[in-house]
Amino acid sequence: MAKFSCSYFFLLILAVSAMLTVAQGGNVKRCSIILDPKECNIGSCIDQCFKQYKGNGVCGTSASGEVSVCYCVYPC
């Protein structure tokens, strides 16, 4: 019986902590901008995004799918 109760208690604590984490992070709006539309160097993309916007720089494909571009995702 104690093992059964301990398992439920652990799951309850895990669920509550997950809900608190989601509630805290849910209020932050994220914006994105293309920093370099011609090519993406991951090192400079990360540095430039962090220095200018305090965000996370990532490389991705352009809308046409032909070019690798530097996207910056940052808190609005």
BADO-824357 format. One record per atom (N, C-alpha, C, O): residue in three letters; atom name; z, y, x. Coordinates in steps of 0.001 Angstrom, whole numbers, plus 500000, padded with zeros to 6 digits. Example, Ala and Ser with C-alpha at 12.3 -4.5 7.8 and 13.67 -1.06 7.14 Angstrom:
# BADO-824357
site res ALA, atom N, z 507800, y 494310, x 513190 .
site res ALA, atom CA, z 507800, y 495500, x 512300 .
site res ALA, atom C, z 507800, y 496700, x 513200 .
site res ALA, atom O, z 508465, y 496681, x 514236 .
site res SER, atom N, z 507080, y 497750, x 512850 .
site res SER, atom CA, z 507140, y 498940, x 513670 .
site res SER, atom C, z 507870, y 500030, x 512900 .
site res SER, atom O, z 508039, y 501138, x 513409 .
***
This chain:
# BADO-824357
site res MET, atom N, z 500000, y 498803, x 500824 .
site res MET, atom CA, z 500000, y 500000, x 500000 .
site res MET, atom C, z 500000, y 501261, x 500868 .
site res MET, atom O, z 499290, y 502220, x 500564 .
site res ALA, atom N, z 500794, y 501266, x 501949 .
site res ALA, atom CA, z 500865, y 502442, x 502815 .
site res ALA, atom C, z 499534, y 502678, x 503512 .
site res ALA, atom O, z 499130, y 503825, x 503703 .
site res LYS, atom N, z 498852, y 501610, x 503893 .
site res LYS, atom CA, z 497552, y 501746, x 504537 .
site res LYS, atom C, z 496544, y 502344, x 503556 .
site res LYS, atom O, z 495725, y 503180, x 503937 .
site res PHE, atom N, z 496602, y 501924, x 502317 .
site res PHE, atom CA, z 495725, y 502426, x 501268 .
site res PHE, atom C, z 495977, y 503916, x 501025 .
site res PHE, atom O, z 495019, y 504681, x 500905 .
site res SER, atom N, z 497207, y 504336, x 500952 .
site res SER, atom CA, z 497561, y 505739, x 500735 .
site res SER, atom C, z 497180, y 506598, x 501934 .
site res SER, atom O, z 496736, y 507734, x 501767 .
site res CYS, atom N, z 497349, y 506070, x 503126 .
site res CYS, atom CA, z 497004, y 506804, x 504336 .
site res CYS, atom C, z 495499, y 507072, x 504383 .
site res CYS, atom O, z 495072, y 508150, x 504798 .
site res SER, atom N, z 494707, y 506104, x 503963 .
site res SER, atom CA, z 493252, y 506284, x 503946 .
site res SER, atom C, z 492850, y 507385, x 502975 .
site res SER, atom O, z 492019, y 508233, x 503299 .
site res TYR, atom N, z 493433, y 507371, x 501797 .
site res TYR, atom CA, z 493125, y 508415, x 500817 .
site res TYR, atom C, z 493588, y 509790, x 501292 .
site res TYR, atom O, z 492902, y 510790, x 501081 .
site res PHE, atom N, z 494747, y 509834, x 501930 .
site res PHE, atom CA, z 495249, y 511103, x 502452 .
site res PHE, atom C, z 494302, y 511661, x 503513 .
site res PHE, atom O, z 494015, y 512858, x 503516 .
site res PHE, atom N, z 493815, y 510807, x 504411 .
site res PHE, atom CA, z 492881, y 511226, x 505448 .
site res PHE, atom C, z 491582, y 511747, x 504824 .
site res PHE, atom O, z 491068, y 512780, x 505252 .
site res LEU, atom N, z 491055, y 511055, x 503834 .
site res LEU, atom CA, z 489830, y 511504, x 503163 .
site res LEU, atom C, z 490042, y 512831, x 502439 .
site res LEU, atom O, z 489144, y 513674, x 502419 .
site res LEU, atom N, z 491202, y 513023, x 501853 .
site res LEU, atom CA, z 491508, y 514280, x 501175 .
site res LEU, atom C, z 491544, y 515434, x 502171 .
site res LEU, atom O, z 490978, y 516494, x 501906 .
site res ILE, atom N, z 492197, y 515242, x 503308 .
site res ILE, atom CA, z 492255, y 516276, x 504346 .
site res ILE, atom C, z 490854, y 516586, x 504858 .
site res ILE, atom O, z 490517, y 517753, x 505061 .
site res LEU, atom N, z 490037, y 515564, x 505070 .
site res LEU, atom CA, z 488666, y 515749, x 505541 .
site res LEU, atom C, z 487839, y 516544, x 504528 .
site res LEU, atom O, z 487088, y 517439, x 504914 .
site res ALA, atom N, z 487968, y 516230, x 503252 .
site res ALA, atom CA, z 487217, y 516937, x 502214 .
site res ALA, atom C, z 487651, y 518395, x 502103 .
site res ALA, atom O, z 486805, y 519277, x 501952 .
site res VAL, atom N, z 488930, y 518661, x 502174 .
site res VAL, atom CA, z 489434, y 520035, x 502086 .
site res VAL, atom C, z 488966, y 520852, x 503279 .
site res VAL, atom O, z 488566, y 522005, x 503116 .
site res SER, atom N, z 489008, y 520279, x 504471 .
site res SER, atom CA, z 488562, y 521025, x 505650 .
site res SER, atom C, z 487062, y 521305, x 505582 .
site res SER, atom O, z 486618, y 522367, x 506018 .
site res ALA, atom N, z 486286, y 520389, x 505052 .
site res ALA, atom CA, z 484844, y 520617, x 504902 .
site res ALA, atom C, z 484579, y 521740, x 503906 .
site res ALA, atom O, z 483704, y 522575, x 504135 .
site res MET, atom N, z 485320, y 521769, x 502810 .
site res MET, atom CA, z 485134, y 522835, x 501817 .
site res MET, atom C, z 485511, y 524191, x 502391 .
site res MET, atom O, z 484836, y 525183, x 502113 .
site res LEU, atom N, z 486564, y 524257, x 503179 .
site res LEU, atom CA, z 486965, y 525523, x 503785 .
site res LEU, atom C, z 485926, y 526008, x 504784 .
site res LEU, atom O, z 485656, y 527207, x 504863 .
site res THR, atom N, z 485344, y 525100, x 505541 .
site res THR, atom CA, z 484315, y 525466, x 506510 .
site res THR, atom C, z 483088, y 526006, x 505803 .
site res THR, atom O, z 482526, y 527011, x 506239 .
site res VAL, atom N, z 482660, y 525376, x 504734 .
site res VAL, atom CA, z 481498, y 525833, x 503974 .
site res VAL, atom C, z 481789, y 527177, x 503325 .
site res VAL, atom O, z 480917, y 528046, x 503304 .
site res ALA, atom N, z 482979, y 527367, x 502802 .
site res ALA, atom CA, z 483323, y 528623, x 502141 .
site res ALA, atom C, z 483328, y 529783, x 503129 .
site res ALA, atom O, z 482896, y 530883, x 502784 .
site res GLN, atom N, z 483800, y 529566, x 504333 .
site res GLN, atom CA, z 483843, y 530640, x 505320 .
site res GLN, atom C, z 482455, y 530991, x 505816 .
site res GLN, atom O, z 482153, y 532170, x 505996 .
site res GLY, atom N, z 481606, y 530010, x 506042 .
site res GLY, atom CA, z 480273, y 530256, x 506566 .
site res GLY, atom C, z 479272, y 530670, x 505507 .
site res GLY, atom O, z 478186, y 531143, x 505844 .
site res GLY, atom N, z 479600, y 530507, x 504250 .
site res GLY, atom CA, z 478668, y 530803, x 503178 .
site res GLY, atom C, z 478424, y 532282, x 502957 .
site res GLY, atom O, z 477422, y 532640, x 502339 .
site res ASN, atom N, z 479298, y 533158, x 503436 .
site res ASN, atom CA, z 479154, y 534592, x 503203 .
site res ASN, atom C, z 478276, y 535282, x 504234 .
site res ASN, atom O, z 477932, y 536450, x 504054 .
site res VAL, atom N, z 477904, y 534601, x 505302 .
site res VAL, atom CA, z 477117, y 535208, x 506368 .
site res VAL, atom C, z 475639, y 535065, x 506030 .
site res VAL, atom O, z 475128, y 533955, x 505886 .
site res LYS, atom N, z 474961, y 536199, x 505904 .
site res LYS, atom CA, z 473525, y 536160, x 505650 .
site res LYS, atom C, z 472804, y 536070, x 506979 .
site res LYS, atom O, z 473200, y 536715, x 507950 .
site res ARG, atom N, z 471755, y 535282, x 507026 .
site res ARG, atom CA, z 470980, y 535093, x 508242 .
site res ARG, atom C, z 469613, y 535740, x 508060 .
site res ARG, atom O, z 468963, y 535566, x 507030 .
site res CYS, atom N, z 469193, y 536478, x 509061 .
site res CYS, atom CA, z 467872, y 537095, x 509077 .
site res CYS, atom C, z 467092, y 536509, x 510241 .
site res CYS, atom O, z 467673, y 535928, x 511157 .
site res SER, atom N, z 465783, y 536660, x 510204 .
site res SER, atom CA, z 464968, y 536190, x 511323 .
site res SER, atom C, z 463852, y 537180, x 511602 .
site res SER, atom O, z 463402, y 537907, x 510717 .
site res ILE, atom N, z 463421, y 537190, x 512847 .
site res ILE, atom CA, z 462357, y 538077, x 513288 .
site res ILE, atom C, z 461580, y 537359, x 514393 .
site res ILE, atom O, z 462144, y 536564, x 515145 .
site res ILE, atom N, z 460301, y 537644, x 514480 .
site res ILE, atom CA, z 459492, y 537101, x 515567 .
site res ILE, atom C, z 459562, y 538087, x 516725 .
site res ILE, atom O, z 459142, y 539236, x 516592 .
site res LEU, atom N, z 460093, y 537641, x 517864 .
site res LEU, atom CA, z 460230, y 538517, x 519023 .
site res LEU, atom C, z 458965, y 538556, x 519864 .
site res LEU, atom O, z 458595, y 539617, x 520368 .
site res ASP, atom N, z 458301, y 537433, x 520026 .
site res ASP, atom CA, z 457077, y 537381, x 520833 .
site res ASP, atom C, z 456025, y 536577, x 520072 .
site res ASP, atom O, z 456099, y 535349, x 520025 .
site res PRO, atom N, z 455035, y 537267, x 519472 .
site res PRO, atom CA, z 454041, y 536563, x 518659 .
site res PRO, atom C, z 452950, y 535863, x 519469 .
site res PRO, atom O, z 452124, y 535156, x 518892 .
site res LYS, atom N, z 452926, y 536042, x 520788 .
site res LYS, atom CA, z 451837, y 535489, x 521600 .
site res LYS, atom C, z 452185, y 534149, x 522240 .
site res LYS, atom O, z 451358, y 533238, x 522256 .
site res GLU, atom N, z 453398, y 534024, x 522764 .
site res GLU, atom CA, z 453826, y 532771, x 523385 .
site res GLU, atom C, z 455349, y 532725, x 523420 .
site res GLU, atom O, z 456018, y 533740, x 523229 .
site res CYS, atom N, z 455884, y 531539, x 523666 .
site res CYS, atom CA, z 457342, y 531392, x 523696 .
site res CYS, atom C, z 457781, y 530715, x 524982 .
site res CYS, atom O, z 457394, y 529581, x 525267 .
site res ASN, atom N, z 458585, y 531417, x 525748 .
site res ASN, atom CA, z 459298, y 530854, x 526891 .
site res ASN, atom C, z 460740, y 530718, x 526421 .
site res ASN, atom O, z 461415, y 531721, x 526192 .
site res ILE, atom N, z 461212, y 529495, x 526277 .
site res ILE, atom CA, z 462506, y 529260, x 525637 .
site res ILE, atom C, z 463652, y 530000, x 526308 .
site res ILE, atom O, z 464540, y 530502, x 525619 .
site res GLY, atom N, z 463655, y 530081, x 527624 .
site res GLY, atom CA, z 464739, y 530777, x 528327 .
site res GLY, atom C, z 464785, y 532253, x 528005 .
site res GLY, atom O, z 465843, y 532794, x 527685 .
site res SER, atom N, z 463628, y 532912, x 528089 .
site res SER, atom CA, z 463598, y 534347, x 527792 .
site res SER, atom C, z 463773, y 534609, x 526299 .
site res SER, atom O, z 464309, y 535647, x 525910 .
site res CYS, atom N, z 463327, y 533680, x 525465 .
site res CYS, atom CA, z 463498, y 533827, x 524011 .
site res CYS, atom C, z 464988, y 533832, x 523648 .
site res CYS, atom O, z 465444, y 534677, x 522878 .
site res ILE, atom N, z 465729, y 532892, x 524204 .
site res ILE, atom CA, z 467170, y 532808, x 523939 .
site res ILE, atom C, z 467879, y 534056, x 524451 .
site res ILE, atom O, z 468704, y 534640, x 523748 .
site res ASP, atom N, z 467556, y 534466, x 525682 .
site res ASP, atom CA, z 468199, y 535646, x 526277 .
site res ASP, atom C, z 467907, y 536918, x 525495 .
site res ASP, atom O, z 468817, y 537689, x 525190 .
site res GLN, atom N, z 466640, y 537134, x 525174 .
site res GLN, atom CA, z 466244, y 538355, x 524476 .
site res GLN, atom C, z 466879, y 538426, x 523089 .
site res GLN, atom O, z 467348, y 539485, x 522673 .
site res CYS, atom N, z 466893, y 537316, x 522383 .
site res CYS, atom CA, z 467477, y 537291, x 521038 .
site res CYS, atom C, z 468974, y 537578, x 521092 .
site res CYS, atom O, z 469493, y 538337, x 520273 .
site res PHE, atom N, z 469661, y 536977, x 522048 .
site res PHE, atom CA, z 471099, y 537197, x 522139 .
site res PHE, atom C, z 471415, y 538634, x 522533 .
site res PHE, atom O, z 472330, y 539242, x 521977 .
site res LYS, atom N, z 470666, y 539181, x 523489 .
site res LYS, atom CA, z 470926, y 540549, x 523948 .
site res LYS, atom C, z 470633, y 541586, x 522870 .
site res LYS, atom O, z 471389, y 542544, x 522714 .
site res GLN, atom N, z 469548, y 541407, x 522128 .
site res GLN, atom CA, z 469156, y 542413, x 521140 .
site res GLN, atom C, z 469869, y 542259, x 519801 .
site res GLN, atom O, z 470220, y 543255, x 519169 .
site res TYR, atom N, z 470088, y 541003, x 519358 .
site res TYR, atom CA, z 470581, y 540782, x 517999 .
site res TYR, atom C, z 471854, y 539937, x 517915 .
site res TYR, atom O, z 472384, y 539735, x 516823 .
site res LYS, atom N, z 472347, y 539443, x 519042 .
site res LYS, atom CA, z 473485, y 538506, x 519054 .
site res LYS, atom C, z 473167, y 537273, x 518212 .
site res LYS, atom O, z 474005, y 536773, x 517460 .
site res GLY, atom N, z 471922, y 536798, x 518364 .
site res GLY, atom CA, z 471464, y 535667, x 517570 .
site res GLY, atom C, z 471029, y 534495, x 518422 .
site res GLY, atom O, z 471297, y 534446, x 519623 .
site res ASN, atom N, z 470351, y 533548, x 517785 .
site res ASN, atom CA, z 469862, y 532341, x 518441 .
site res ASN, atom C, z 468343, y 532370, x 518490 .
site res ASN, atom O, z 467684, y 532434, x 517452 .
site res GLY, atom N, z 467794, y 532325, x 519679 .
site res GLY, atom CA, z 466348, y 532305, x 519849 .
site res GLY, atom C, z 465827, y 530883, x 519885 .
site res GLY, atom O, z 466392, y 530021, x 520558 .
site res VAL, atom N, z 464738, y 530639, x 519154 .
site res VAL, atom CA, z 464113, y 529318, x 519118 .
site res VAL, atom C, z 462601, y 529474, x 519175 .
site res VAL, atom O, z 462049, y 530469, x 518707 .
site res CYS, atom N, z 461945, y 528485, x 519750 .
site res CYS, atom CA, z 460484, y 528469, x 519765 .
site res CYS, atom C, z 459991, y 527678, x 518560 .
site res CYS, atom O, z 460562, y 526651, x 518193 .
site res GLY, atom N, z 458936, y 528173, x 517961 .
site res GLY, atom CA, z 458335, y 527484, x 516829 .
site res GLY, atom C, z 456864, y 527825, x 516757 .
site res GLY, atom O, z 456374, y 528652, x 517526 .
site res THR, atom N, z 456165, y 527197, x 515847 .
site res THR, atom CA, z 454740, y 527472, x 515718 .
site res THR, atom C, z 454510, y 528654, x 514792 .
site res THR, atom O, z 455315, y 528936, x 513905 .
site res SER, atom N, z 453408, y 529331, x 515014 .
site res SER, atom CA, z 453045, y 530466, x 514168 .
site res SER, atom C, z 452597, y 529953, x 512803 .
site res SER, atom O, z 452469, y 528747, x 512595 .
site res ALA, atom N, z 452361, y 530876, x 511879 .
site res ALA, atom CA, z 451919, y 530498, x 510541 .
site res ALA, atom C, z 450592, y 529746, x 510591 .
site res ALA, atom O, z 450353, y 528847, x 509785 .
site res SER, atom N, z 449738, y 530111, x 511532 .
site res SER, atom CA, z 448453, y 529416, x 511669 .
site res SER, atom C, z 448616, y 528056, x 512342 .
site res SER, atom O, z 447726, y 527210, x 512255 .
site res GLY, atom N, z 449747, y 527842, x 513010 .
site res GLY, atom CA, z 450016, y 526577, x 513672 .
site res GLY, atom C, z 449380, y 526441, x 515039 .
site res GLY, atom O, z 449425, y 525367, x 515639 .
site res GLU, atom N, z 448790, y 527510, x 515538 .
site res GLU, atom CA, z 448063, y 527443, x 516802 .
site res GLU, atom C, z 448879, y 527906, x 518004 .
site res GLU, atom O, z 448643, y 527440, x 519118 .
site res VAL, atom N, z 449832, y 528812, x 517803 .
site res VAL, atom CA, z 450539, y 529455, x 518906 .
site res VAL, atom C, z 452037, y 529195, x 518785 .
site res VAL, atom O, z 452580, y 529158, x 517681 .
site res SER, atom N, z 452702, y 529016, x 519929 .
site res SER, atom CA, z 454153, y 528909, x 519963 .
site res SER, atom C, z 454736, y 530322, x 520034 .
site res SER, atom O, z 454399, y 531090, x 520935 .
site res VAL, atom N, z 455605, y 530658, x 519089 .
site res VAL, atom CA, z 456182, y 532004, x 519021 .
site res VAL, atom C, z 457698, y 531928, x 519165 .
site res VAL, atom O, z 458303, y 530878, x 518948 .
site res CYS, atom N, z 458302, y 533057, x 519534 .
site res CYS, atom CA, z 459755, y 533150, x 519687 .
site res CYS, atom C, z 460360, y 533722, x 518412 .
site res CYS, atom O, z 460122, y 534880, x 518071 .
site res TYR, atom N, z 461143, y 532910, x 517711 .
site res TYR, atom CA, z 461860, y 533354, x 516520 .
site res TYR, atom C, z 463299, y 533657, x 516902 .
site res TYR, atom O, z 463899, y 532938, x 517702 .
site res CYS, atom N, z 463846, y 534707, x 516338 .
site res CYS, atom CA, z 465250, y 535042, x 516538 .
site res CYS, atom C, z 465946, y 534989, x 515186 .
site res CYS, atom O, z 465551, y 535691, x 514255 .
site res VAL, atom N, z 466975, y 534163, x 515072 .
site res VAL, atom CA, z 467772, y 534058, x 513851 .
site res VAL, atom C, z 469124, y 534681, x 514154 .
site res VAL, atom O, z 469801, y 534279, x 515101 .
site res TYR, atom N, z 469518, y 535667, x 513347 .
site res TYR, atom CA, z 470724, y 536440, x 513637 .
site res TYR, atom C, z 471441, y 536818, x 512348 .
site res TYR, atom O, z 470827, y 536808, x 511281 .
site res PRO, atom N, z 472746, y 537155, x 512424 .
site res PRO, atom CA, z 473471, y 537610, x 511239 .
site res PRO, atom C, z 472981, y 538995, x 510834 .
site res PRO, atom O, z 472889, y 539892, x 511672 .
site res CYS, atom N, z 472669, y 539168, x 509566 .
site res CYS, atom CA, z 472128, y 540449, x 509069 .
site res CYS, atom C, z 473138, y 541577, x 509136 .
site res CYS, atom O, z 472828, y 542706, x 508755 .
***
